[in-house]
Amino acid sequence: MPHFEEANGRKVLYVDGRPFTVLAVEIPWWDLIYGRYKQTETAYDNLYPAAEKMGLNALKVPIKWSMVEPQKGVYDFSYVDHAKSMAERHHLKLILNWFGHYASGDGTIYRNLTGELFAPMDIVGDEKTYPRAVDADGIAHHNAASYNDDAIIQRETAAFRAFMWHIKHADSSAHTIVMIQVENEIAVFGSDRHNPKLWRDHSPASNRLFTEKGFTDDLRYSAWNLSHNWIRRITDAGAAVYPLPFFHNFVGGKLSDWMVGGSPGEDVATYLKNCPNILFIGVNSYFCADWRPDGSCGRQPEATIDELRAPLSQYRVGRNLPAITETNSGPGPLASRLAYIAVGEFGAPIFAPWALTVSYPEAYAPYILKDGSLANVAFALHDTYSSLSKALPQVSYYAATDKLKVFMARIPGQKFSETANVNGFPVTVDGANDGQVIVIHTSAHEFLLIGYRSAVSFTDPAFHWPAIKSIRVAKVHWAGDHWAEEGEPTYGVNQSNKTLYVELDTPQAARVSW
């Protein structure tokens, strides 16, 4: 079963017995139409072969609760099975996103009654049995559930338990399904996050609890309330059936200095304390130099190394594993640069821009066109993912240690030259045209290089005749249990200054030893 193990002083995801990092992109959900779920089940089939061409090793696939439970107590997992079959056909793993609660728009249980119905229709239509959240003005929001009433929590817990039971029986041998994202962001009322009147549920049951527990801060209360009374119960029930790794994705940004999470109801430390079966919380981190009022981006960010590191550093909280669960998919090299930083420097268990057919925050430049062909920056992400995939177990294992170092330009598009110690040995990398390199120093005179559009150089007294006869440089990829050679990269030795140069022109991994 996919799981996390302690390795190199941190938790590392293991799949099929070896370290693994999810290199994914999310697919949409709104073309799966309520009332016609079976007829629209194949709406995204063309994205699986496209994902394989892009070099992804997994897809994030949303599973709406309304699809799983079309009638009260009646479960249908045909879409789960279909997604699993398509993924296996195209050599992909799956991250299934359980969408019982969707907080990226107005409301949390539905945005419309066709493709964005998240809770079952009988719950949406029955406010008496399943009460709604109430704002500070006393107005009940029909599209936002109150999680201070047991009825909806019991229903979702039962559905999630059945969902995990089905995955256990359908996938416990193949291990196609690697992790479960539980819900999509967390909020009380949805995406209007900066309005204090929407920072907690003011229903009678919630007001009583707020007073009984001695809270005075709405944001602290919502984080505690939603994690302890709702998410804990769902994830405990699911883990008791089949303990795949569960995680959350939180909104980037901040509402208060004390909290890590950008939405009322979120805070990393609170969830990790209250929900032992949430193994990590990733950040949906979108970068823009000029946000417009409608949420679109007016000017692309500079995307400096420090800017890209910032959200990952913020999510280094307690036992958390920083991860990128959503990020920019529009024009420019941002996602490719962030992937190397997240995976290499921070050991992120998942990196996943949003989404394959929609670019955000810059619009109309998707990775995949309607006919399934690759476009725009799909080719740049392919370079990134394909290079990492050639030595993914090694990158996953050594990530976030002093044996691994990421090299890239401080600002996109610049030429760069950097010399740094990697596990005690000085290494120089020169690059251009958004080239980047991961250098892993595995032992005394053994190195693994992963990257493209860059050159790596080493200086050592051994680089002269006849000692240079011991130099070994080979293009490689990890073939499950051994290194398979793909030929020699371009390399040379300057005996005058005792320097070995290795050229990484195209995406590749190279083993170097002497």
C-alpha positions in Angstrom: 0.0 0.0 0.0 1.3 3.5 -0.7 2.5 5.0 2.6 5.1 7.3 4.2 8.3 6.1 5.8 11.0 7.8 7.8 14.1 8.3 5.6 16.9 10.9 5.9 15.2 12.5 8.9 11.9 13.2 7.2 8.8 11.4 5.9 9.1 10.1 2.4 6.2 8.7 0.2 6.8 5.1 -0.9 4.9 3.5 -3.7 5.5 -0.1 -4.9 8.4 -0.3 -2.4 10.4 2.7 -3.5 10.5 6.5 -2.9 8.0 8.3 -5.0 7.0 11.9 -5.8 3.7 12.7 -7.5 4.3 14.8 -10.6 0.7 15.6 -11.6 -1.8 18.1 -13.0 -5.5 18.2 -12.0 -8.3 17.5 -14.5 -11.6 19.3 -14.4 -15.0 18.0 -13.2 -17.7 20.3 -14.5 -18.4 18.3 -17.7 -19.6 15.4 -15.5 -23.3 16.4 -15.4 -25.7 15.6 -12.6 -28.5 13.4 -13.9 -26.3 12.3 -16.7 -23.2 11.1 -14.9 -23.1 7.8 -16.7 -23.5 9.4 -20.1 -20.8 12.0 -19.4 -18.4 9.6 -17.7 -15.9 9.7 -20.7 -15.8 13.5 -20.9 -12.1 13.6 -19.9 -10.8 10.4 -21.5 -8.7 12.3 -24.0 -6.7 13.9 -21.1 -5.1 10.6 -20.0 -3.1 10.0 -23.2 -2.2 13.7 -23.2 -1.0 13.5 -19.6 1.2 10.5 -20.6 2.7 12.5 -23.5 3.4 15.4 -21.1 5.5 13.2 -18.8 3.2 13.2 -15.8 3.3 10.2 -13.5 -0.1 10.8 -12.0 -3.3 12.7 -12.5 -5.4 14.5 -9.8 -9.0 13.4 -10.5 -11.9 15.0 -8.6 -14.6 12.6 -7.4 -17.8 14.5 -6.5 -19.8 13.1 -3.6 -22.9 13.6 -5.6 -21.6 11.1 -8.2 -20.7 8.5 -5.5 -24.1 8.7 -3.7 -26.8 9.4 -6.4 -29.4 8.3 -3.9 -29.3 8.2 -0.1 -27.3 5.2 1.0 -26.9 4.0 -2.6 -23.3 4.1 -3.9 -22.0 4.1 -7.4 -18.2 3.9 -8.0 -18.3 3.5 -11.7 -16.4 6.8 -12.3 -13.7 5.8 -9.9 -13.3 2.5 -11.7 -13.3 4.2 -15.1 -10.6 6.7 -14.0 -8.5 3.8 -12.6 -8.8 1.9 -15.9 -7.9 4.9 -18.0 -4.9 5.7 -15.7 -3.6 2.1 -15.9 -3.9 2.1 -19.7 -1.7 5.2 -19.9 0.8 4.3 -17.2 -0.4 6.8 -14.7 -1.0 6.8 -10.9 -4.1 8.6 -9.5 -4.6 11.1 -6.7 -8.4 11.1 -6.1 -9.8 14.4 -4.8 -12.9 13.7 -2.6 -15.2 16.6 -3.4 -17.9 16.6 -0.7 -17.0 20.3 0.0 -15.7 22.7 -2.6 -14.7 26.1 -1.2 -13.1 27.8 -4.3 -16.3 29.6 -5.2 -19.5 30.9 -3.7 -20.8 28.3 -1.3 -19.4 24.9 -0.4 -21.8 22.1 -1.4 -22.8 23.3 -4.9 -22.1 26.1 -7.4 -24.7 25.0 -9.9 -27.0 22.0 -10.2 -25.4 20.5 -13.3 -21.6 20.1 -13.3 -20.8 21.6 -9.9 -23.1 19.8 -7.6 -20.8 18.4 -4.8 -23.1 17.1 -2.1 -25.9 14.8 -3.1 -29.1 16.5 -4.4 -31.3 15.2 -1.6 -29.0 17.0 0.9 -29.0 20.2 -1.2 -32.8 20.1 -1.3 -33.4 19.4 2.4 -32.5 22.3 4.6 -34.5 21.0 7.5 -32.6 17.7 7.9 -29.3 19.3 6.8 -29.1 22.8 8.1 -27.1 25.6 6.4 -24.4 27.8 7.8 -25.6 31.2 9.0 -23.6 34.4 8.6 -23.1 37.2 11.2 -26.2 39.0 9.9 -28.4 36.0 10.6 -28.7 35.0 6.9 -28.6 31.3 6.1 -26.7 30.4 3.0 -28.4 27.7 1.0 -25.2 26.6 -0.7 -23.1 26.3 2.5 -23.6 23.4 4.9 -23.5 23.8 8.6 -21.0 21.3 10.1 -22.5 21.8 13.5 -25.3 19.4 12.7 -24.6 15.7 12.8 -26.8 14.7 10.0 -24.6 15.9 7.1 -21.4 14.7 8.9 -22.9 11.2 9.4 -23.9 11.0 5.7 -20.5 12.1 4.4 -18.7 9.9 6.8 -20.7 6.9 5.6 -20.1 7.8 2.0 -16.4 8.3 2.5 -16.1 5.0 4.4 -17.8 3.3 1.4 -15.5 5.1 -1.0 -12.4 3.8 0.8 -13.9 0.3 1.1 -14.3 0.3 -2.7 -10.8 1.5 -3.3 -9.4 -1.2 -0.9 -11.2 -4.0 -2.8 -10.6 -2.5 -6.3 -7.0 -1.4 -6.0 -5.2 -3.0 -3.0 -3.1 -5.1 -5.5 -2.5 -2.6 -8.3 -1.8 0.5 -6.2 -2.9 2.8 -9.0 -4.5 5.1 -6.4 -1.7 6.7 -4.4 -3.3 9.3 -2.1 -6.7 11.0 -1.4 -7.1 14.7 -1.2 -10.0 15.2 1.3 -12.2 18.1 0.2 -11.2 21.1 -2.0 -9.9 23.8 0.3 -11.8 24.4 3.6 -14.1 27.4 4.3 -17.3 28.2 6.1 -19.1 29.9 3.3 -16.8 29.8 0.2 -14.4 32.1 -1.5 -15.5 35.5 0.0 -12.7 35.0 2.5 -12.0 38.6 3.7 -15.4 39.4 4.9 -15.4 39.0 8.8 -19.2 38.3 8.7 -18.4 35.0 7.0 -15.5 33.8 9.2 -17.7 31.4 11.2 -21.1 29.7 11.3 -23.5 31.7 13.4 -26.2 29.0 13.5 -27.8 28.3 16.9 -25.8 25.1 17.4 -22.6 26.8 16.3 -23.2 29.8 18.6 -23.7 27.4 21.6 -20.5 25.6 20.9 -18.5 28.9 20.4 -19.6 30.0 23.9 -19.3 26.6 25.6 -15.7 26.2 24.4 -14.7 29.7 25.4 -13.7 31.1 22.0 -13.4 34.8 21.3 -11.8 34.6 17.9 -13.9 33.5 14.9 -11.0 32.3 12.8 -9.6 30.1 15.6 -13.0 28.7 16.3 -13.7 27.8 12.7 -10.4 26.0 12.3 -11.0 24.0 15.5 -14.6 23.4 14.7 -14.2 22.2 11.2 -11.1 20.1 11.9 -12.3 18.5 15.1 -16.0 18.0 14.5 -16.0 17.2 10.7 -12.7 16.4 9.0 -11.4 14.2 11.9 -14.5 12.0 11.8 -14.4 11.6 8.1 -10.7 10.7 7.9 -10.7 8.5 10.9 -13.5 6.5 9.4 -11.8 6.2 6.0 -8.4 5.3 7.5 -10.1 2.5 9.6 -11.2 0.9 6.3 -8.1 1.5 4.2 -5.3 3.9 5.4 -4.1 5.4 2.2 -2.3 8.8 2.8 -4.9 11.6 3.2 -4.1 15.2 2.7 -5.7 18.7 2.4 -5.1 21.6 0.0 -5.3 25.0 1.7 -5.7 28.4 0.1 -2.5 30.5 -0.3 -2.2 33.8 1.5 -3.1 34.8 5.0 -6.1 36.2 7.0 -4.3 36.6 10.3 -0.7 36.4 11.4 -1.2 33.5 13.7 -2.7 31.1 11.1 -1.2 29.2 8.1 -4.1 29.0 5.6 -5.8 31.6 3.5 -9.5 30.8 4.3 -11.8 30.9 7.3 -11.7 27.4 8.7 -8.1 26.7 7.7 -4.9 26.5 9.9 -2.2 23.9 9.4 -1.2 23.5 13.0 -4.9 23.1 14.1 -5.7 20.4 11.6 -2.5 18.4 12.2 -3.3 18.4 15.9 -7.0 17.5 15.5 -6.8 15.1 12.5 -4.1 12.4 13.0 -5.0 10.8 9.7 -4.3 14.0 7.7 -0.7 13.3 6.8 0.2 16.7 5.3 -1.4 19.9 4.1 -0.4 21.4 0.7 -0.8 25.0 -0.4 -2.7 26.2 -3.5 -0.1 28.9 -4.3 -0.8 31.2 -7.2 1.7 33.9 -8.1 0.9 37.2 -9.7 2.4 40.7 -9.7 -0.9 42.5 -10.2 -4.1 40.8 -9.2 -7.3 42.2 -10.8 -10.6 42.5 -8.8 -12.0 39.5 -10.7 -9.1 37.2 -9.6 -7.3 37.2 -12.9 -3.7 38.2 -13.3 -2.8 41.6 -14.9 1.0 41.1 -14.8 3.1 38.0 -14.5 5.2 37.7 -11.3 8.9 38.0 -11.3 9.1 34.4 -9.9 12.4 34.8 -8.2 13.8 31.9 -6.2 12.9 33.6 -2.9 9.4 34.3 -4.1 8.9 30.7 -5.0 10.3 29.4 -1.8 8.1 31.6 0.4 4.8 29.6 0.5 6.7 26.3 1.0 8.6 27.8 3.9 5.4 29.1 5.4 4.0 25.5 5.4 6.9 24.1 7.3 4.8 23.7 10.4 5.3 20.9 13.0 5.0 17.5 11.3 3.7 19.0 8.0 5.3 18.2 4.6 5.2 21.3 2.4 3.6 20.5 -0.9 2.2 22.3 -4.0 -1.3 21.1 -4.5 -2.2 23.8 -7.0 -0.2 26.5 -8.8 0.1 28.6 -12.0 -0.4 26.8 -15.3 -0.3 29.9 -17.6 2.5 31.2 -19.8 6.1 31.4 -18.5 8.5 29.1 -16.7 7.1 29.5 -13.1 5.7 26.0 -12.7 8.8 24.4 -14.0 11.0 26.4 -11.7 8.7 25.8 -8.7 8.7 22.1 -9.3 12.4 21.7 -8.9 12.4 23.8 -5.8 9.4 22.1 -4.2 10.5 18.6 -5.1 14.2 19.0 -4.6 14.7 21.6 -1.8 11.5 20.8 0.2 10.9 17.2 -0.5 7.2 17.9 -1.5 5.3 14.6 -1.9 3.2 16.1 -4.6 3.5 18.9 -7.2 0.4 19.6 -9.3 -0.4 22.8 -11.3 -4.1 23.5 -12.0 -5.4 22.4 -14.5 -4.8 20.5 -17.8 -7.5 22.3 -19.9 -7.7 25.6 -18.0 -4.8 28.0 -17.4 -4.8 30.1 -14.3 -4.4 32.9 -13.3 -3.5 33.8 -16.8 -6.4 32.7 -19.0 -6.6 31.0 -22.4 -3.2 29.2 -22.5 -4.0 25.6 -21.4 -1.6 22.7 -21.4 -4.1 20.6 -23.4 -6.4 21.8 -26.2 -9.9 20.4 -26.8 -8.5 17.9 -29.4 -6.1 16.5 -26.8 -3.0 18.0 -28.3 -0.3 19.6 -26.2 0.1 23.4 -26.3 1.6 26.4 -24.7 3.8 25.6 -21.7 3.0 21.8 -21.7 6.4 21.3 -23.4 8.2 23.2 -20.6 6.5 21.1 -17.9 7.3 18.0 -20.0 11.0 18.9 -19.8 10.7 19.3 -16.0 8.8 16.2 -15.3 10.6 13.9 -17.7 14.0 14.9 -16.3 12.9 14.3 -12.7 11.3 11.0 -13.7 14.6 9.6 -14.9 15.9 9.5 -11.3 12.7 10.0 -9.3 13.3 7.5 -6.4 16.8 9.1 -5.8 15.4 12.6 -6.0 12.6 11.7 -3.6 14.9 10.0 -1.2 17.6 12.7 -1.0 15.3 15.7 -1.3 15.6 18.3 1.5 19.0 17.0 2.6 22.5 18.5 2.3 23.3 15.8 -0.3 21.0 17.5 -2.9 21.2 21.0 -4.3 19.0 22.8 -6.8 20.6 25.2 -9.3 18.8 27.8 -11.4 18.8 31.4 -12.3 17.6 33.8 -9.6 15.2 35.3 -12.1 13.6 33.5 -15.1 15.4 33.9 -18.4 18.7 34.9 -17.0 22.0 33.2 -17.7 23.5 32.0 -14.5 26.7 30.6 -13.0 26.7 29.3 -9.4 29.2 27.4 -7.3 28.0 25.7 -4.2 29.1 22.9 -1.9 27.0 19.8 -2.3 27.6 17.5 0.7 31.1 19.0 1.1 32.2 19.1 -2.6 32.2 22.3 -4.6 30.1 22.1 -7.8 29.6 24.7 -10.5 26.5 25.0 -12.7 26.2 27.3 -15.7 22.8 27.6 -17.4 20.6 29.6 -19.8 17.1 29.8 -21.2 15.5 28.6 -18.0 17.8 25.7 -17.6 18.0 24.1 -14.2 19.8 21.2 -12.5 19.5 19.0 -9.4 22.9 17.7 -8.2 23.0 14.8 -5.8 26.3 13.9 -4.1 25.7 10.3 -3.2 29.2 9.3 -2.0 32.9 10.5 -2.2 33.3 10.8 -5.9 29.9 9.8 -7.2 27.3 12.3 -8.4 23.9 12.2 -10.0 22.9 15.1 -12.2 19.3 15.8 -13.3 18.4 18.7 -15.5 18.6 20.5 -18.9 20.0 23.5 -20.7 22.9 23.6 -18.3 26.5 22.5 -17.8 28.0 21.1 -14.5 31.6 21.2 -13.7 33.8 19.6 -11.0 37.4 20.4 -10.0 39.6 17.7 -8.5 43.4 16.9 -8.5 42.5 13.5 -10.0 41.5 15.1 -13.4 44.8 14.5 -15.2 46.5 11.6 -17.1 46.4 8.7 -16.3 43.9 9.1 -13.4 41.3 10.4 -15.9 40.9 6.8 -17.1 38.8 6.2 -14.0 36.2 8.8 -15.0 32.7 7.4 -15.8 30.0 9.6 -17.2 26.7 8.0 -18.5 23.2 9.1 -19.3 20.8 6.9 -17.3 17.3 6.3 -16.1 16.2 4.2 -13.1 14.6 1.0 -14.4 12.8 -0.2 -11.3 15.8 -1.9 -9.6 18.8 -0.8 -11.6 20.3 2.0 -13.7 19.8 1.6 -17.4 22.2 3.5 -19.6 21.1 5.7 -22.5 24.6 6.6 -23.8 27.1 9.2 -23.0 26.3 12.9 -22.4 28.7 15.5 -23.8 31.6 15.9 -21.4 35.2 16.8 -21.3 38.3 17.2 -19.1 40.5 20.3 -18.9 43.7 18.8 -17.5 45.3 22.3 -17.1 42.8 23.4 -14.5 41.8 19.9 -13.4 38.1 20.3 -14.3 35.5 17.9 -15.6 32.6 19.4 -17.6 29.3 17.6 -18.2 26.8 19.1 -20.6 23.1 18.6 -19.9 21.5 20.0 -23.1 18.2 18.1 -23.2 16.3 16.7 -20.2 18.3 13.9 -18.8 20.0 12.3 -15.8 23.7 11.5 -15.7 25.8 9.5 -13.3 29.3 10.8 -12.8 32.1 9.0 -10.9 35.9 8.9 -10.7 
